[in-house]
Amino acid sequence: MRRGNSPIADLFDNLKRIRERVGDNGAKLRSLMAEHKRNVKALTNAGPFDANLDELKQAVANSERRLSEMRTALEDVSKSSNEGASPDNDWRIVHGLEAGQVISAVERQPQHLQALARYCFGPFTRDELAEDLEWIHAALMHVGMQMRLPGQGQAERPPAEVARQLRWIVSAAIHHHAETTYPYNRPGLHNPRRIAVWIEEEHGEEIDVRRWSAHGRTCWKGVWERLLDTLDRWECAALAPVAGLIYSAA
C-alpha cells in the first residue's frame, strides 16, 4: 500500500519554479492547461446530437494544438540554450522543459488520473483545482457505489441517505490522501471523529460515525480503507509514466 513519499513528486516542483522564476510563461501555461481541461470536460459531457458538438471538438483540438506548440517552443529554446546563454537563463529553460515533460506525461492519462496527479502534486490554488476535484470525486463515487455499503442490506442500490453519506466520506478520503502524500506528510483524517469534524467544517454536513467499525458486518471503516487503497493505486498509475523523467532530471 502506498502512502506518499514518492520522489516522482519532486518533478512537480518544476511547475512551482516556473511560477516563481519564469513569470508570465508559467502563468500562460497554467491558463492554457485550465482552458484545455474545461474544453475536454465540456466535450465529455456533450451528447451525440448536441448542436454545438462540432464547436466543442474544435475547441479541444485548438487548445491541444496550442499546448503542443508551447512544448515544442520549450524544446527548441532548450536546444539552442548553449549558444552564449547565461547560466540563470539555462536554469530557467531546463526547468521549464522538465515541467513541460511532466505535464505532457500526466495529460496522456485518463481524466481522473490526470486530476489526481495535479490535485496531489501540482502547485495550483484551490480554485484552480476545483474541476480536478470534481473528476476525482465522481470517479471515486463510482467505485464506492459498487461496494456493499452499511445499511444497504440485500438491496441492489443503497438507500438515499447512505449514498449521501458516502458522498461526504469520499470527499474526506480525497482530502486525507492529498494531505498525507508527499511532500506534505500531514496526519490527515486519522480517525472517525476527525473525519466527521472535517466533513462538518468543510461541507456543513453531519455524518454518523458511531458504528464506524463492526466485527463481521459491513461498516464504514472497510469502505474507507478500500477508498484509500483505490486512491493509492490511481496515484501509482498516474505517476508511473512520469517515473522515467526522474533520471533525466537528476
C-alpha positions in Angstrom: 0.0 0.0 0.0 1.4 3.4 -1.0 1.2 6.3 1.4 3.2 9.1 -0.3 6.9 9.9 0.0 7.3 9.5 -3.8 10.5 11.0 -5.3 8.4 11.4 -8.5 6.7 14.3 -6.8 9.9 16.3 -6.9 9.4 16.8 -10.7 6.1 18.7 -10.0 8.2 21.2 -8.1 9.4 22.4 -11.5 5.9 23.7 -12.1 6.3 25.8 -9.0 9.7 27.0 -10.2 8.0 28.2 -13.4 5.6 30.3 -11.3 8.5 31.7 -9.3 11.2 32.2 -11.9 9.7 32.2 -15.4 6.8 34.5 -14.6 4.5 35.2 -17.5 5.3 32.0 -19.3 4.3 30.0 -16.3 1.0 31.9 -16.0 0.3 31.4 -19.7 1.0 27.7 -19.3 -1.4 27.3 -16.3 -4.1 29.3 -18.1 -3.8 27.2 -21.2 -3.9 24.0 -19.2 -7.1 25.2 -17.4 -8.7 26.1 -20.7 -7.9 22.7 -22.2 -9.4 21.0 -19.1 -12.6 23.0 -19.5 -12.8 22.2 -23.2 -12.3 18.4 -22.6 -14.9 18.4 -19.8 -17.5 20.2 -22.0 -16.9 17.7 -24.8 -17.1 14.8 -22.4 -20.5 16.0 -21.0 -21.9 16.7 -24.5 -24.4 14.4 -26.1 -24.0 13.0 -29.6 -26.8 15.2 -31.0 -25.8 18.4 -29.3 -26.0 21.3 -31.8 -22.6 22.7 -30.7 -20.8 19.3 -30.8 -18.5 20.3 -33.7 -17.6 23.5 -31.9 -16.7 21.6 -28.7 -14.5 19.2 -30.7 -12.8 22.1 -32.4 -12.1 23.9 -29.1 -10.4 20.8 -27.7 -8.3 20.4 -30.9 -7.3 24.1 -30.7 -6.3 24.1 -27.1 -4.5 20.8 -27.6 -2.6 22.2 -30.5 -1.6 25.3 -28.6 -0.3 23.2 -25.7 1.8 21.2 -28.2 3.2 24.4 -29.7 4.2 25.6 -26.3 6.0 22.4 -25.5 7.7 22.5 -28.9 8.9 26.0 -28.3 10.4 25.0 -24.9 12.2 22.2 -26.7 13.5 24.5 -29.4 14.8 27.0 -26.9 16.4 24.3 -24.8 18.3 23.0 -27.9 19.8 26.5 -28.5 20.4 27.3 -24.9 24.2 26.5 -25.0 24.9 29.3 -27.5 26.0 32.1 -25.2 23.1 31.9 -22.8 23.6 33.0 -19.3 23.7 30.3 -16.6 20.5 31.6 -14.9 18.7 31.6 -18.3 19.8 28.0 -18.9 18.5 27.1 -15.5 15.1 28.5 -16.3 14.9 26.9 -19.7 15.9 23.4 -18.3 13.3 23.5 -15.6 10.7 24.9 -17.9 11.3 22.0 -20.3 11.2 19.5 -17.4 7.8 20.9 -16.3 6.5 20.6 -19.9 7.6 17.0 -20.0 5.8 16.3 -16.7 2.7 18.0 -17.9 2.7 16.0 -21.1 3.2 12.7 -19.3 0.3 13.5 -16.9 -2.1 14.7 -19.6 -1.8 11.4 -21.5 -3.5 9.6 -18.6 -7.3 9.1 -18.2 -9.0 12.2 -16.9 -9.4 11.1 -13.3 -5.7 10.1 -13.1 -4.6 13.5 -14.6 -6.8 15.2 -12.0 -5.4 13.2 -9.1 -1.8 13.9 -10.1 -2.5 17.7 -10.3 -4.5 17.7 -7.1 -1.9 15.9 -5.1 1.3 17.4 -6.6 0.5 20.4 -8.7 1.3 23.9 -7.4 -2.2 25.2 -8.0 -4.7 27.1 -5.9 -7.9 25.6 -4.6 -10.0 27.4 -7.2 -7.7 26.1 -10.0 -8.2 22.6 -8.8 -12.0 22.7 -8.5 -12.6 20.9 -11.7 -9.9 18.3 -11.0 -11.6 17.6 -7.6 -14.9 17.1 -9.4 -13.4 14.5 -11.7 -11.7 12.6 -8.8 -14.9 12.7 -6.7 -17.1 11.4 -9.5 -14.7 8.6 -10.3 -14.3 7.5 -6.6 -18.1 7.7 -6.0 -18.5 5.3 -8.9 -16.1 2.9 -7.1 -17.9 3.4 -3.8 -21.3 2.7 -5.3 -20.0 -0.7 -6.5 -19.4 -1.7 -2.8 -21.8 -3.2 -0.4 -22.5 -0.2 2.0 -23.6 -0.1 5.6 -27.4 -0.2 5.8 -27.8 -1.4 2.2 -28.7 -5.0 3.2 -29.5 -7.1 0.2 -30.9 -4.2 -1.9 -29.4 -3.6 -5.3 -28.8 0.0 -4.5 -28.1 1.7 -1.2 -30.7 3.9 0.5 -30.5 7.6 -0.4 -29.2 8.6 3.0 -26.4 6.0 2.8 -25.4 7.2 -0.7 -25.4 10.8 0.7 -23.1 9.8 3.5 -20.8 8.0 1.0 -20.6 11.3 -0.9 -19.1 13.1 2.1 -16.8 10.2 3.1 -15.5 10.1 -0.5 -14.7 13.8 -0.2 -12.9 13.2 3.1 -10.9 10.3 1.6 -9.6 12.5 -1.2 -8.6 15.2 1.3 -6.9 12.7 3.5 -5.0 11.2 0.6 -3.8 14.6 -0.6 -2.8 15.6 2.9 -0.8 12.5 3.7 1.1 12.2 0.4 4.5 13.6 -0.4 5.6 16.4 0.1 3.1 17.2 2.8 3.1 14.1 5.0 0.5 15.6 7.3 -1.5 13.5 9.7 -4.7 13.8 7.7 -8.0 12.4 9.0 -6.7 9.5 11.0 -9.8 8.6 13.0 -13.6 8.6 12.6 -14.0 11.7 14.8 -11.6 13.7 12.7 -13.4 12.6 9.6 -16.8 13.7 11.0 -15.4 17.1 12.2 -13.8 17.8 8.8 -17.0 17.0 6.9 -19.0 19.3 9.2 -16.5 22.1 8.9 -15.9 21.7 5.1 -19.4 20.9 4.0 -21.7 21.7 6.9 -23.0 18.1 7.0 -23.2 15.7 9.9 -22.5 12.0 9.5 -22.9 9.2 12.0 -19.6 7.5 12.8 -20.8 5.8 16.0 -20.7 2.4 14.1 -17.6 3.1 12.1 -16.3 -0.4 12.7 -18.3 -3.6 13.4 -16.9 -7.1 13.5 -18.4 -9.4 11.0 -20.6 -6.7 9.4 -20.3 -4.2 6.6 -19.0 -1.0 8.1 -17.7 2.4 7.0 -14.2 1.6 8.2 -14.0 -1.1 5.5 -15.4 1.3 2.9 -12.9 4.0 3.9 -9.9 1.6 3.7 -11.0 0.5 0.2 -11.4 4.1 -1.0 -7.9 4.9 0.2 -6.5 1.8 -1.4 -8.1 2.8 -4.7 -6.6 6.3 -4.4 -3.2 4.7 -3.8 -3.5 2.6 -6.9 -4.7 5.5 -9.0 -1.8 7.7 -7.8 0.7 5.0 -8.7 -0.9 4.6 -12.2 -0.9 8.3 -12.8 2.8 8.8 -11.8 4.2 5.7 -13.5 4.6 7.4 -16.9 6.5 10.2 -15.1 8.9 7.9 -13.4 11.3 7.7 -16.3 11.8 11.5 -16.1 13.4 11.3 -12.7 16.7 10.1 -14.3 16.8 12.8 -16.9 16.0 15.4 -14.2 18.7 14.2 -11.8 
